[in-house]
Amino acid sequence: MEAFDVSIRDEQIRLGQFIKLANLVESGGMGKELIAEGAVSVNGTPDTRRGRRLNHGDVVTVAGTSARVVSTASADTGDGADGDDDDFFDEATANDDFDPEKWRNM
């Protein structure tokens, strides 16, 4: 079965976090158990380290379902040259009625 891509915003993510993000497990507790049992593999090798750091391109498999880590941090240079609209907010130039003091005091 082909792995599906799961985007992360940073360059790395921990194994326990990734399997929850990719919906490969229903809960963090279930993920912790599966990892401890060796039922989770990274790039074809079982791994029992919940804190293992995954990088762009790593493939994680749980119960026959595979997900590939796709880091948007490594693909996006932030210069806008790739055609993506970079998420950037400049409060000084924003033209809206947003009042940060109002939100701080809620």
Beta strands, then each sheet from edge to edge (+ up, - down):
strand 1: 4-8
strand 2: 12-14
strand 3: 40-42
strand 4: 45-46
strand 5: 53-55
strand 6: 59-62
strand 7: 65-71
sheet 1: 1+ 7+ 6- 3+ 4-
sheet 2: 2+ 5-
end
